[in-house]
């Protein structure tokens, strides 16, 4: 909010170069916020996919969480006015790789009542397959509006 007051001051004082620099910083902060939000939902998506693969079962709650995560990722990633996405398919793939470790740590606390640490849990699942599945769910949902049948 402070940046908006600063921007107003720059414009009122005719300091347009300073205003443009500040606008650039504000755009970058906004983009970073979107990416952080996407990565948070990506961790939740991966967490539940890891649990599904490890325990070889699913619950309605996990399915709802997967659906919601995919929906929120795509909703947040969509650039409404400019069109396109904040993260393209390659960026999403990278974010999936980066988010996997934290998702595995959280999954180790939940899967099998938390009896396995992340190293032991990692041996029970195929990381590549889970990351691929997550990315496919996201990209499939991007192509269909509204998001449907994601968690079947």
C-alpha positions as CSV (number, residue, x, y, z in Angstrom):
1,X,0.0,0.0,0.0
2,X,2.9,2.3,0.7
3,X,4.0,1.9,-2.9
4,X,0.7,3.4,-4.1
5,X,1.1,6.5,-2.0
6,X,4.7,6.8,-3.3
7,X,3.5,6.4,-6.9
8,X,0.9,9.1,-6.4
9,X,3.5,11.4,-5.0
10,X,5.8,10.8,-8.0
11,X,3.1,11.5,-10.5
12,X,1.8,14.6,-8.7
13,X,5.4,15.9,-8.6
14,X,6.0,15.1,-12.2
15,X,8.7,12.6,-11.4
16,X,7.6,10.2,-14.2
17,X,10.9,8.3,-14.4
18,X,10.7,7.5,-10.7
19,X,7.1,6.5,-11.1
20,X,7.9,4.1,-14.0
21,X,10.7,2.5,-11.9
22,X,8.3,2.0,-9.0
23,X,5.7,0.6,-11.4
24,X,8.2,-2.0,-12.6
25,X,9.0,-2.9,-9.0
26,X,5.3,-3.3,-8.2
27,X,4.7,-5.5,-11.3
28,X,7.6,-7.7,-10.2
29,X,6.2,-7.9,-6.6
30,X,2.8,-8.9,-8.0
31,X,4.3,-11.5,-10.3
32,X,6.3,-13.0,-7.4
33,X,3.2,-13.1,-5.2
34,X,1.3,-15.0,-8.0
35,X,4.2,-17.5,-8.3
36,X,4.4,-18.1,-4.6
37,X,0.7,-18.8,-4.5
38,X,0.9,-21.2,-7.4
39,X,3.8,-23.0,-5.7
40,X,1.8,-23.3,-2.4
41,X,-1.1,-25.0,-4.2
42,X,1.4,-27.1,-6.2
43,X,2.9,-28.4,-2.9
44,X,-0.6,-29.4,-1.7
45,X,-1.3,-31.1,-5.1
46,X,1.9,-33.1,-4.9
47,X,1.3,-33.9,-1.2
48,X,-1.9,-35.7,-2.0
49,X,-0.6,-37.4,-5.1
50,X,2.3,-38.7,-3.1
51,X,-0.1,-40.0,-0.5
52,X,-2.3,-41.6,-3.1
53,X,0.7,-43.3,-4.8
54,X,2.3,-44.4,-1.5
55,X,-0.8,-45.8,0.1
56,X,-2.3,-47.0,-3.2
57,X,-5.6,-45.6,-2.2
58,X,-7.5,-42.3,-2.1
59,X,-10.0,-40.6,0.0
60,X,-12.7,-38.1,-1.0
61,X,-10.9,-35.4,0.9
62,X,-7.6,-36.1,-1.0
63,X,-9.5,-36.0,-4.3
64,X,-11.2,-32.7,-3.4
65,X,-7.8,-31.2,-2.4
66,X,-6.3,-32.3,-5.7
67,X,-9.2,-30.8,-7.6
68,X,-9.0,-27.6,-5.6
69,X,-5.3,-27.3,-6.0
70,X,-5.4,-27.7,-9.8
71,X,-8.2,-25.2,-10.0
72,X,-6.4,-22.6,-7.9
73,X,-3.2,-23.1,-9.7
74,X,-4.9,-22.4,-13.0
75,X,-7.0,-19.6,-11.7
76,X,-3.9,-17.9,-10.2
77,X,-1.7,-18.6,-13.2
78,X,-4.1,-17.1,-15.8
79,X,-3.3,-13.5,-16.8
80,X,-6.8,-12.1,-17.0
81,X,-6.3,-8.9,-18.9
82,X,-3.0,-9.5,-20.7
83,X,-3.9,-13.1,-21.6
84,X,-1.5,-16.0,-21.3
85,X,0.0,-17.4,-18.1
86,X,2.5,-16.3,-15.5
87,X,4.1,-19.7,-15.7
88,X,4.3,-21.6,-19.0
89,X,4.5,-25.4,-19.2
90,X,8.3,-25.4,-18.7
91,X,8.1,-23.0,-15.8
92,X,5.4,-25.2,-14.2
93,X,7.6,-28.3,-14.7
94,X,10.4,-26.5,-12.9
95,X,8.1,-25.4,-10.1
96,X,6.9,-29.0,-9.7
97,X,10.5,-30.2,-9.4
98,X,11.2,-27.5,-6.8
99,X,8.0,-28.1,-4.8
100,X,8.4,-31.9,-4.7
101,X,10.9,-32.0,-1.8
102,X,8.7,-30.0,0.6
103,X,5.6,-31.9,-0.5
104,X,7.4,-35.2,0.3
105,X,8.3,-33.9,3.8
106,X,4.7,-33.0,4.5
107,X,3.5,-36.3,3.0
108,X,5.8,-38.2,5.3
109,X,4.0,-36.7,8.3
110,X,0.6,-37.8,7.0
111,X,1.0,-41.0,4.9
112,X,0.9,-44.3,6.8
113,X,0.2,-42.3,10.0
114,X,3.6,-40.7,9.7
115,X,5.6,-43.8,10.4
116,X,8.1,-43.2,7.5
117,X,10.4,-40.3,7.2
118,X,10.7,-38.6,3.8
119,X,13.6,-40.8,2.7
120,X,11.7,-44.0,3.4
121,X,8.5,-42.6,1.8
122,X,10.5,-41.6,-1.3
123,X,11.4,-45.2,-1.8
124,X,7.7,-46.2,-1.9
125,X,6.8,-43.8,-4.8
126,X,8.0,-42.9,-8.3
127,X,8.8,-39.2,-8.1
128,X,9.0,-38.8,-11.8
129,X,5.6,-40.3,-12.3
130,X,4.0,-38.2,-9.6
131,X,5.5,-34.9,-11.0
132,X,4.4,-35.9,-14.5
133,X,0.8,-36.6,-13.2
134,X,0.7,-33.3,-11.4
135,X,1.8,-31.4,-14.5
136,X,-0.7,-33.3,-16.7
137,X,-3.6,-32.5,-14.4
138,X,-2.7,-28.8,-14.5
139,X,-2.2,-28.6,-18.2
140,X,-5.3,-30.7,-18.9
141,X,-7.3,-28.3,-16.7
142,X,-5.8,-25.3,-18.5
143,X,-7.3,-26.6,-21.8
144,X,-10.8,-27.1,-20.4
145,X,-12.8,-24.4,-18.9
146,X,-14.2,-24.7,-16.3
147,X,-12.1,-27.3,-14.6
148,X,-13.9,-30.6,-14.5
149,X,-13.2,-34.2,-13.8
150,X,-9.7,-33.5,-12.6
151,X,-9.8,-35.9,-9.7
152,X,-11.3,-39.0,-11.3
